[in-house]
Amino acid sequence: MIVKLVFVGAVWVVGLLIDNITEPRFRKLAPAQGEKASEAFILIQKKHLALEVIGTLLFYIIFGAWSASLIHGSVIHLWC
């Protein structure tokens, strides 16, 4: 149960990081149409993508474990 809560908390924290840190910087540093992307924009774009991938993987881990617990009828084997 504790592992499940840790994963859910991690997804929540990653979501907050994306919404409150990377997305505003991403928009602020976005080049105008026709301009070349700056180094800072490319860096924040990579960080944003990495956080999105981490959040998605955490979600799939949680969903897969939850699905497996429904199939096997026991949460104990998955979270303890």
DSSP file (Angstrom, degrees, kcal/mol; ACC not computed):
  #  RESIDUE AA STRUCTURE BP1 BP2  ACC     N-H-->O    O-->H-N    N-H-->O    O-->H-N    TCO  KAPPA ALPHA  PHI   PSI    X-CA   Y-CA   Z-CA
    1    1 A M     >        0   0    0      0, 0.0     4,-2.1     0, 0.0     5,-0.2   0.000 360.0 360.0 360.0 -38.3    0.0    0.0    0.0
    2    2 A I  H  >  +     0   0    0     77,-0.3     4,-2.2     1,-0.2     5,-0.2   0.904 360.0  52.1 -66.2 -40.4    2.8    2.4    0.8
    3    3 A V  H  > S+     0   0    0     76,-0.7     4,-2.4     1,-0.2    -1,-0.2   0.913 108.3  52.1 -61.8 -42.1    4.5    1.8   -2.6
    4    4 A K  H  > S+     0   0    0      1,-0.2     4,-2.4     2,-0.2    -1,-0.2   0.922 109.9  48.5 -60.0 -44.9    1.2    2.6   -4.3
    5    5 A L  H  X S+     0   0    0     -4,-2.1     4,-2.6     1,-0.2    -1,-0.2   0.866 109.3  53.2 -65.3 -35.9    1.0    5.8   -2.4
    6    6 A V  H  X S+     0   0    0     -4,-2.2     4,-2.4     2,-0.2    -1,-0.2   0.926 110.5  46.9 -64.2 -44.7    4.5    6.7   -3.2
    7    7 A F  H  X S+     0   0    0     -4,-2.4     4,-2.2     2,-0.2    -2,-0.2   0.915 113.4  47.9 -63.8 -42.8    3.9    6.2   -7.0
    8    8 A V  H  X S+     0   0    0     -4,-2.4     4,-2.1     1,-0.2    -2,-0.2   0.916 112.5  49.5 -64.6 -42.1    0.7    8.2   -6.8
    9    9 A G  H  X S+     0   0    0     -4,-2.6     4,-2.5     1,-0.2    -2,-0.2   0.886 109.1  52.7 -62.5 -38.6    2.5   11.0   -4.9
   10   10 A A  H  X S+     0   0    0     -4,-2.4     4,-2.6     2,-0.2    -2,-0.2   0.901 108.5  49.5 -64.3 -41.2    5.3   10.9   -7.5
   11   11 A V  H  X S+     0   0    0     -4,-2.2     4,-2.3     2,-0.2    -1,-0.2   0.915 111.4  50.3 -62.3 -41.8    2.8   11.4  -10.3
   12   12 A W  H  X S+     0   0    0     -4,-2.1     4,-2.1     2,-0.2    -2,-0.2   0.923 111.9  46.6 -62.4 -45.4    1.2   14.3   -8.5
   13   13 A V  H  X S+     0   0    0     -4,-2.5     4,-2.5     2,-0.2    -2,-0.2   0.909 111.5  51.1 -65.1 -43.0    4.6   16.0   -7.9
   14   14 A V  H  X S+     0   0    0     -4,-2.6     4,-2.4     1,-0.2    -1,-0.2   0.909 109.2  52.0 -61.2 -41.2    5.6   15.5  -11.6
   15   15 A G  H  X S+     0   0    0     -4,-2.3     4,-2.7     1,-0.2    -1,-0.2   0.906 109.5  48.9 -61.5 -41.9    2.3   17.0  -12.6
   16   16 A L  H  X S+     0   0    0     -4,-2.1     4,-2.7     2,-0.2     5,-0.3   0.899 110.2  51.3 -64.6 -40.0    2.9   20.0  -10.4
   17   17 A L  H  X>S+     0   0    0     -4,-2.5     5,-1.9     2,-0.2     4,-1.8   0.915 113.0  45.7 -62.3 -42.2    6.4   20.4  -11.8
   18   18 A I  I  <>S+     0   0    0     -4,-2.4     5,-2.5     3,-0.2    -2,-0.2   0.959 118.1  41.4 -65.2 -50.4    5.1   20.3  -15.4
   19   19 A D  I  <5S+     0   0    0     -4,-2.7    -2,-0.2     1,-0.2    -1,-0.2   0.863 125.8  31.4 -68.1 -37.1    2.2   22.7  -14.8
   20   20 A N  I  <5S+     0   0    0     -4,-2.7    -1,-0.2    -5,-0.2    -3,-0.2   0.634 131.9  18.6-101.7 -15.0    4.0   25.2  -12.6
   21   21 A I  I  X5S+     0   0    0     -4,-1.8     4,-1.5    -5,-0.3    -3,-0.2   0.734 123.2  34.7-120.5 -60.2    7.6   25.2  -13.8
   22   22 A T  I  ><S+     0   0    0     -5,-1.9     4,-2.9     1,-0.2     5,-0.2   0.916 114.2  52.0 -74.7 -41.0    8.3   23.8  -17.2
   23   23 A E  H  ><S+     0   0    0     -5,-2.5     4,-2.5    -6,-0.3     5,-0.2   0.934 110.9  46.8 -63.8 -45.3    5.2   24.8  -19.1
   24   24 A P  H  > S+     0   0    0      0, 0.0     4,-2.4     0, 0.0    -1,-0.2   0.921 116.8  44.5 -61.5 -40.3    5.4   28.5  -18.2
   25   25 A R  H  X S+     0   0    0     -4,-1.5     4,-2.5     2,-0.2    -2,-0.2   0.892 111.0  55.3 -67.3 -38.1    9.1   28.6  -19.1
   26   26 A F  H  X S+     0   0    0     -4,-2.9     4,-0.7     1,-0.2    -1,-0.2   0.929 112.4  42.0 -59.1 -47.0    8.4   26.6  -22.3
   27   27 A R  H >< S+     0   0    0     -4,-2.5     3,-0.5     1,-0.2    -1,-0.2   0.900 114.1  52.0 -67.5 -40.8    5.8   29.2  -23.4
   28   28 A K  H 3< S+     0   0    0     -4,-2.4    -2,-0.2    -5,-0.2    -1,-0.2   0.883 115.4  40.2 -64.1 -38.9    8.0   32.2  -22.3
   29   29 A L  H 3< S+     0   0    0     -4,-2.5     9,-0.4    -5,-0.1    -1,-0.2   0.486  83.9 124.5 -90.8  -3.3   11.0   30.9  -24.2
   30   30 A A    <<  -     0   0    0     -4,-0.7     2,-0.1    -3,-0.5    -3,-0.0  -0.339  63.5-120.8 -60.8 132.7    9.2   29.7  -27.3
   31   31 A P        -     0   0    0      0, 0.0     3,-0.1     0, 0.0     6,-0.1  -0.400  26.0-106.8 -73.6 151.6   10.6   31.4  -30.5
   32   32 A A    >   -     0   0    0      1,-0.2     3,-2.3     4,-0.1     2,-0.1  -0.305  57.0 -70.0 -68.4 161.9    8.3   33.5  -32.7
   33   33 A Q  T 3  S+     0   0    0      1,-0.3    -1,-0.2    -2,-0.0     3,-0.1  -0.331 124.0  14.6 -59.6 128.0    7.3   32.0  -36.0
   34   34 A G  T 3  S+     0   0    0      1,-0.3    -1,-0.3    -3,-0.1     2,-0.1   0.205 100.8 116.3  93.2 -15.3   10.3   31.9  -38.3
   35   35 A E  S <  S-     0   0    0     -3,-2.3    -1,-0.3     1,-0.1     2,-0.3  -0.480  70.5-107.8 -84.2 157.9   12.9   32.5  -35.5
   36   36 A K        -     0   0    0     -2,-0.1     2,-0.2    -3,-0.1    -4,-0.1  -0.621  38.3-106.3 -82.6 143.5   15.5   29.9  -34.5
   37   37 A A        -     0   0    0     -2,-0.3    -7,-0.1    -6,-0.1    -1,-0.1  -0.467  35.0-127.0 -70.6 137.9   15.0   28.2  -31.2
   38   38 A S     >  -     0   0    0     -9,-0.4     4,-2.2    -2,-0.2     5,-0.2  -0.332  20.6-110.2 -79.4 165.6   17.4   29.4  -28.4
   39   39 A E  H  > S+     0   0    0      1,-0.2     4,-2.3     2,-0.2     5,-0.2   0.896 120.1  53.5 -61.0 -40.6   19.6   27.1  -26.3
   40   40 A A  H  > S+     0   0    0      1,-0.2     4,-2.4     2,-0.2    -1,-0.2   0.886 108.2  49.9 -63.5 -39.5   17.4   27.9  -23.3
   41   41 A F  H  > S+     0   0    0      2,-0.2     4,-2.2     1,-0.2    -1,-0.2   0.919 110.4  49.1 -65.7 -43.2   14.3   26.9  -25.2
   42   42 A I  H  X S+     0   0    0     -4,-2.2     4,-1.9     2,-0.2    -2,-0.2   0.897 111.8  50.2 -63.4 -40.0   15.8   23.6  -26.4
   43   43 A L  H  X S+     0   0    0     -4,-2.3     4,-2.2     2,-0.2    -2,-0.2   0.933 112.8  44.4 -64.5 -47.1   16.9   22.8  -22.8
   44   44 A I  H  X S+     0   0    0     -4,-2.4     4,-2.6     1,-0.2    -1,-0.2   0.833 110.4  56.7 -69.0 -30.3   13.5   23.5  -21.3
   45   45 A Q  H  X S+     0   0    0     -4,-2.2     4,-2.3    -5,-0.2    -1,-0.2   0.907 108.7  46.4 -64.3 -41.8   11.9   21.5  -24.1
   46   46 A K  H  X S+     0   0    0     -4,-1.9     4,-2.4     2,-0.2    -2,-0.2   0.897 113.3  48.7 -67.3 -41.2   14.0   18.5  -23.2
   47   47 A K  H  X S+     0   0    0     -4,-2.2     4,-2.4     2,-0.2    -2,-0.2   0.914 111.5  50.1 -64.1 -42.5   13.2   18.8  -19.5
   48   48 A H  H  X S+     0   0    0     -4,-2.6     4,-2.2     1,-0.2    -2,-0.2   0.928 111.8  47.4 -61.3 -46.4    9.5   19.1  -20.3
   49   49 A L  H  X S+     0   0    0     -4,-2.3     4,-2.4     1,-0.2    -1,-0.2   0.906 110.6  52.2 -62.5 -42.3    9.6   16.0  -22.5
   50   50 A A  H  X S+     0   0    0     -4,-2.4     4,-2.5     1,-0.2    -2,-0.2   0.916 110.4  47.7 -61.7 -43.5   11.5   14.1  -19.8
   51   51 A L  H  X S+     0   0    0     -4,-2.4     4,-2.6     2,-0.2    -1,-0.2   0.888 110.6  51.9 -65.3 -38.5    9.0   15.0  -17.1
   52   52 A E  H  X S+     0   0    0     -4,-2.2     4,-2.2     2,-0.2    -2,-0.2   0.910 111.2  47.4 -62.9 -41.9    6.1   14.0  -19.4
   53   53 A V  H  X S+     0   0    0     -4,-2.4     4,-2.7     2,-0.2    -2,-0.2   0.921 112.2  49.4 -65.8 -44.2    7.7   10.6  -20.1
   54   54 A I  H  X S+     0   0    0     -4,-2.5     4,-2.5     1,-0.2     5,-0.2   0.931 112.2  48.1 -61.0 -46.3    8.3   10.1  -16.3
   55   55 A G  H  X S+     0   0    0     -4,-2.6     4,-2.2     1,-0.2    -1,-0.2   0.903 112.7  48.6 -61.3 -41.8    4.8   11.0  -15.5
   56   56 A T  H  X S+     0   0    0     -4,-2.2     4,-2.4     2,-0.2    -2,-0.2   0.917 111.4  49.0 -65.6 -44.1    3.4    8.7  -18.2
   57   57 A L  H  X S+     0   0    0     -4,-2.7     4,-2.2     2,-0.2    -2,-0.2   0.909 111.0  50.3 -63.1 -42.0    5.6    5.8  -17.1
   58   58 A L  H  X S+     0   0    0     -4,-2.5     4,-2.4     1,-0.2    -1,-0.2   0.914 110.0  51.1 -61.0 -42.2    4.5    6.2  -13.5
   59   59 A F  H  X S+     0   0    0     -4,-2.2     4,-2.9     1,-0.2    -2,-0.2   0.921 110.0  48.8 -61.4 -44.0    0.9    6.2  -14.5
   60   60 A Y  H  X S+     0   0    0     -4,-2.4     4,-2.7     2,-0.2    -1,-0.2   0.863 109.9  52.2 -65.8 -35.0    1.3    3.0  -16.5
   61   61 A I  H  X S+     0   0    0     -4,-2.2     4,-2.4     2,-0.2     5,-0.2   0.940 112.9  44.6 -63.8 -46.2    3.0    1.3  -13.6
   62   62 A I  H  X S+     0   0    0     -4,-2.4     4,-2.5     2,-0.2    -2,-0.2   0.940 116.1  46.2 -62.7 -47.6    0.2    2.3  -11.3
   63   63 A F  H  X S+     0   0    0     -4,-2.9     4,-2.7     1,-0.2    -2,-0.2   0.908 112.9  49.7 -64.1 -42.1   -2.5    1.3  -13.8
   64   64 A G  H  X S+     0   0    0     -4,-2.7     4,-2.4     2,-0.2    -1,-0.2   0.906 112.7  46.6 -64.0 -42.0   -0.7   -2.0  -14.6
   65   65 A A  H  X S+     0   0    0     -4,-2.4     4,-2.1    -5,-0.2    -2,-0.2   0.903 113.1  49.5 -66.8 -40.2   -0.4   -2.9  -11.0
   66   66 A W  H  X S+     0   0    0     -4,-2.5     4,-1.6    -5,-0.2    -2,-0.2   0.922 112.1  48.2 -63.9 -43.8   -4.0   -2.0  -10.3
   67   67 A S  H  X S+     0   0    0     -4,-2.7     4,-2.0     1,-0.2    -2,-0.2   0.913 111.4  49.9 -62.5 -42.9   -5.2   -4.1  -13.3
   68   68 A A  H  X S+     0   0    0     -4,-2.4     4,-2.7     1,-0.2     6,-0.3   0.871 107.5  54.4 -64.6 -36.1   -3.1   -7.0  -12.1
   69   69 A S  H  X>S+     0   0    0     -4,-2.1     4,-1.4     1,-0.2     5,-0.5   0.852 108.0  50.0 -67.9 -31.8   -4.5   -6.8   -8.6
   70   70 A L  H  <5S+     0   0    0     -4,-1.6    -1,-0.2     2,-0.2    -2,-0.2   0.894 113.0  46.3 -69.7 -39.2   -8.0   -7.0  -10.1
   71   71 A I  H  <5S+     0   0    0     -4,-2.0    -2,-0.2     1,-0.2    -1,-0.2   0.919 121.0  36.4 -68.8 -43.9   -7.2  -10.0  -12.1
   72   72 A H  H  <5S-     0   0    0     -4,-2.7    -1,-0.2    -5,-0.2    -2,-0.2   0.615 101.0-132.8 -87.8 -12.6   -5.4  -11.8   -9.3
   73   73 A G  T  <5S+     0   0    0     -4,-1.4     2,-0.4    -5,-0.2    -3,-0.2   0.626  73.9  92.6  74.5  13.2   -7.8  -10.6   -6.6
   74   74 A S      < -     0   0    0     -5,-0.5     4,-0.3    -6,-0.3    -2,-0.2  -0.973  46.6-174.7-144.4 127.7   -5.1   -9.6   -4.2
   75   75 A V  S >> S+     0   0    0     -2,-0.4     4,-2.0     1,-0.1     3,-0.7   0.685  79.3  78.1 -87.1 -21.1   -3.3   -6.3   -3.7
   76   76 A I  H 3> S+     0   0    0      1,-0.3     4,-1.5     2,-0.2    -1,-0.1   0.882  89.8  52.9 -58.7 -42.6   -0.9   -7.8   -1.2
   77   77 A H  H 34 S+     0   0    0      1,-0.2    -1,-0.3     2,-0.2    -2,-0.1   0.801 114.5  42.4 -66.0 -27.7    1.3   -9.4   -3.8
   78   78 A L  H <4 S+     0   0    0     -3,-0.7    -1,-0.2    -4,-0.3    -2,-0.2   0.834 123.3  29.2 -90.2 -33.6    1.8   -6.2   -5.7
   79   79 A W  H  <        0   0    0     -4,-2.0   -76,-0.7     1,-0.1   -77,-0.3   0.452 360.0 360.0-113.0  -1.8    2.3   -3.6   -3.1
   80   80 A C     <        0   0    0     -4,-1.5    -1,-0.1    -5,-0.3    -3,-0.1   0.427 360.0 360.0-111.0 360.0    4.0   -5.4   -0.2
